[in-house]
Every structure is written in C-alpha cells, then in structure tokens.
Amino acid sequence: MYAWRARIGFISPTHRGKVFAFWYQNAPDGVEIIPTYIGFRQSTPETFRAGIQRAEELAEQLAGYGCTAIVVSGSPPFLLEGPVFEQEWGEALSKRLGIPVITPMAPHIVASKAQGITSVAIASYYGTELVDAIVRYFDHFGIDAQAFPGYSRPGAEPSALYSTSLSDLDAVDRYEVYRYCKQGFAELARPVDAIYINGGGWDAAPAVDLLERDLRMPVVFALAAEMWRTYRVLQIEAGITDCGALLRGDTSTAQIRTAAAGRGDRAGQSWPQGRGEGMTQ
C-alpha cells in the first residue's frame, strides 16, 4: 500500500534529476512523492518570476491527486521577490488548497533557528544579485550572513544570475562542493555559527556530513532543510542519518560539535520571527 503515511506533491525547479532523487531516495516507508517540474532552462529574472505562476498551477494539480502537502523547491524566484512575498504567497496558496504548502526559503531560516544559529557563511553557485538577496533574507530574520564568492567551475561560463551555468552544474560533484566550502570558510572575515549551502543543482548532499565533522559546526543544506521542515509539519520521523545533524535530529550546535569531536516541532508549518514582525505560515 502506498501513501499510507503521506502523499507529498513535489514541485521541482528543473527537469534535472538530482533534486527529486534526493527526495525519492530518502522517502520514509509509507510516504509517496509525486513529482512535477517547473522546467527552468535559463537562470534569468524573467524566467524565475514566470515560474511562480507555474508553481501555483502545478500545486493545484497535485492537490487534486490527494496530496497531503505541497513542497515548492527552488529558491531563486522567491529570493528575487523577498520574504514578505514568499510568506503571503505560501499562506494564500495553502488556504486555497486546504493543505500545507512548504515554500523554498522559509525552511532554511526555521532550520537555522532550530539549531541556535545566529550567523552563517553562504555557499552557492549564484552571482552577486542572488547572493545579496540571500544575505538580505537572513538579515530580515536576524541572522548575520556573509557569502563566499559564487562557485565558478574551472572552464565553465557563468549564465545570467548563476556563477556556473545550469548545464555545467551537472558535473559538480561532492568533492568540489567540499573543497569550495572548506576554502571559503578559511577565508572568512569573521567567525560564523554554520555553513549554509543553497542550491540543489550540484551534488552537495554527500558533502554535508564531512563538512560538519571537519569544521565542527552545523551545515544547513537547502534540500535537507526543506525536507526536515516538511516531515515535521507532517509529524513523520524521517530517520535520515547520512546528510547532516538536522535530518538526524541533532539540532543543537553543541550536539553537533560534540558528535564531531568524537567521531520535534509538531505544530503546523510556522514562519520564523522577522525583525519587528510576527510571521505565521
């Protein structure tokens, strides 16, 4: 029997397989993932903004299939529009469909706050516009952020808002992600509580555990955070042990550092507290 615990409608930003594979391979017993795709092929502002309307259309289709929750993956459209827009959009869509809607960026903040993180270093394959948008997004919720330069793969060309094109990202493996983060960490201007990795287009998931062990700090990986938030909303224990402390349930910074040295929220989806305002999703 399928979906006896949950049926998740998953809206992937591109047709590339890494993002959906991460969800499918880590689905707990009794959880069905129904994928749909916005199908971004370019990384331009116009393309990303048009994708928001497409995501609404796909969400309505998925709700018609009896989905328990909708997950919208892919942060660039919502980085361009900002956290207030994301909150209002997600709340309106959830109310219309009658089921939880997990939007792309909010889970990263919720996951950071759950681990007591007050400062992050940003790892991404984005150019200046999107990187600056991430800094503003974290600052909106009282988290200090400083960014590594967007990852630029040797021999690859940047593309619109990306420092490495979508097609070139297919070849970026865990080793490149690890080295990029390690080098960026060594060059930071001031200390941070955690590394934050945005983007599902590179093979970052297998690097998370290694980075946490070697740097002895949390790594908030975008896909892991949205998955963690989704299963907490659905009151399901994910039981994922190989993609960082967050998905293992070790949500305090002290726990992570202690574990590295030696070797649930069950309410509905809620937004983190912004500066000077309450936010509920």
N, C-alpha and C positions, 0 to 999 in steps of 0.2 A: 504494500500500500504506500502510495506517495503522498507527501504533503500532510501527514497526519499531525505534524507539529506546526508547520508554517509553509506558506507558499509566497515566496518573495519575487516581486516583479523588479527586474534589474534593468536599468537603462544605462547602457554603456556608451561612452562618448564616441568611440570609433569602432570599426569592424575588426580591428586587430584583436588577437586572442588573449593577450596577457591579463587584461583586467577581468574578463569573465572567467578565465581559467582559475584565477586566484579565488574567486568566489565559489566556483563549482567544486574545485578540489578540496576546499575546506568546509563544505556544507555538512553540518551535523546530520546524523541519522534522522529521517523523518522531515527534512527540510528540502523543499523543491525550489530551484532557482529558474525562473522563466526569463530568458534574456531578450532584450530588444536593443536596437542600436540607433543612435542619432546619426552616426556616419560621417563625423567630421573628417575631411580630407585636406583641409587647409587650416592654418593657425592664424587667421585674420580676425580682427574685432568684429567685422560684419558677419563672418561665418559663425562665430561663437554666439553672438547675440541672437541670430536667427535660430540657433539650436535650442534656446529656451522655449520657444513656442512649440518646436518639435517634441521636446521632452514632455510638455503638457499633453500633447496628442497621444504619445506613447503611454503615458501614465493612465489616461482614460481607457485605453485599450486593455492594459494589464489589469486594471480594476475589474473590467468585465470578465476576466478569466478567473475571478475569485481569489485574487492575491490578498494576502494578509497585510502586506506592507509594500511600499514602493521605495526603491533606492535609486536616486539620481546621482550618477557618478560623473566626474569630470568637472574640475573647479574653475577653469578659465572664464566661462561665461559669467559666473557669479562673482568672481574676483573683479571683473570689469564693472559689474553693477553695484557691488558693495554689500555689506552685511544686513543693512536695513531692508534692502530689496529682497535679499535671499529669505529673510525671516517672513516678510509679508507674502512673498510668492509661495513659500512652502506651507504656511498656515492656510492660505486661501485654497490651495490645491488639496490639502489634506481634508479640509472641511467639505469641499465639494465631493470628494471621492468617499469620504467616510472611513478612511484608513490612514495609518501613519505614513508620512512622506519624509524620508531621510534625504536632506539636501547635501550638496557636496562639501562645503567648507565648515559648517557648524560642528560636525562631529570632531574635527581636528581641535577645535577650541575646547569642547567638552572633555575630550580625552586628555588634553594638556592640563586642564584644571583638575581633573580627577587624580592626576599624578603630582599635583602640587607644583606644577611648572610655572615659573614667572618670567622666564627668558628662554628664547630659542635661537638657534642658528638655522637658517633656511637653506636647504639643498633642493635645487630644481634644475630643470633644463629650459628655463624661461629667460627671456630678455628682460630689460630694465622695467618696462611697463607693468608686466605681471608680477615681477619680483617686488616692485614698490607697492603694488596692490596687496600682496601678502603681508608686507610689513604693516601697512595701514590696517589691514584686517585684524591682525594680532593686537596691535596697539588699541584698537577700538574696545577690546576686551581686557585691557590692562596687562598684556603680555609684551615685554620688550623683545624685539626681534632685530637681528642683524643677519645679513644674507651673504652666502658665498656667491661669487660670480656664477651666473648660469652655466651649467655644464656644456662645454663645447667639445664635441668628439673630434679627435685629430683627423683631418682630411674631410670632415663633414662641413656643410654650409648651414648657417642659420636660416630660418624661414619665418618671416613675419614676426609674430610675438615670441617665437621659440629661438633659443640659442643653438639648439640642434634640431633638425627637421624631424617631422613625424616618421618618415621612412628610415632615416638614419638611427632613430631611437631603437628600432627593432634589433639592432646589433649590439646595443649597450648591455653588457652582462653584469652580474653581481660583483665581479672583481673591479670593474671600472667604477661602479657606484661606491664600493667600499673605499677605493683609493681617493676618489674625488672628495668624499666626506671627510676622510682622515686628513687630507691635505688642507681642506678648508678649515677644519677645526684647529689645526696647528697655527693657522694664520689669523685667527680671530683677534679683534681689537680688545675684547673684554670677555670675561667668563660667561658661560651660559649654563642653564639647567638641563638642556636637552637639545638633541638634533631633531629637526623637523624635515621630513622628506616628502615633498609634493610630487605628484605625477605617477600615473600607472603605466606610462609608455615604456619605461625601462625596467630591467629585471632587478628591482630593488629589494623585493621581499626576502630573498635568501641572505641579503647582507645585514638585515636588521639585528639578528641575534649576535653576529660577530661584532658589529659596531657597539652594541650595548656592553658586551663583555670587555672589549678592548678600551673603550672610552669611559666605562663605568658610569653611564648615565642613560636616561631613557632616550629611545628613538621613537618619535611619533611619525609613523609611516601613514600616508593618506589613506590607502586602501584598507590597512589594518584598523585605522580609527573609524572609518565608516562601517566596517563590518562589526567591530566591537559595539558601536552605538546601536546598530540595527538589532543585534541579538539581545542587547539589554532591554531595548524597547519591547521586544517580543517575549522577554522573560525566558530566554533559552541560553543554556550554558554552551558556549561554542567549543570549548575543550581543545583549543589550538595551542600547541606547545613549541612550535618552531619558527615563530615570527614575532618575537619580542615579548616583553613583560606585559604589555597591555592585554594582549589576547590570552596570555596565561593567567591573568587575574592579579598579577603583582603590580598594583597600581600606585605604590608609594615610591618616591625617589630613593628612600632609604633601603627598601626591599631590593630594588634593582642594584644598588651599589653593593649591598651585602652579598647578593647572589653572584655578582660579577667577581667579587673578591674571592669567593670560594669556588668557584668554578670557572553584591550588586544592587547598582541603582535600578529599581524595578518600576519606577514611575513611567508615565508616558514620556514621549520624547520632549525634552525641555531644552530651551536655548540657554547659553551661558549669560551671565550678567555683563552687559555692556557698561561703558563708562557713563554713569549718571542715568542709567535707564534699566528697567527690567525687561527681559525678553523671554517669552514663552513660546515654544513650538509645539 
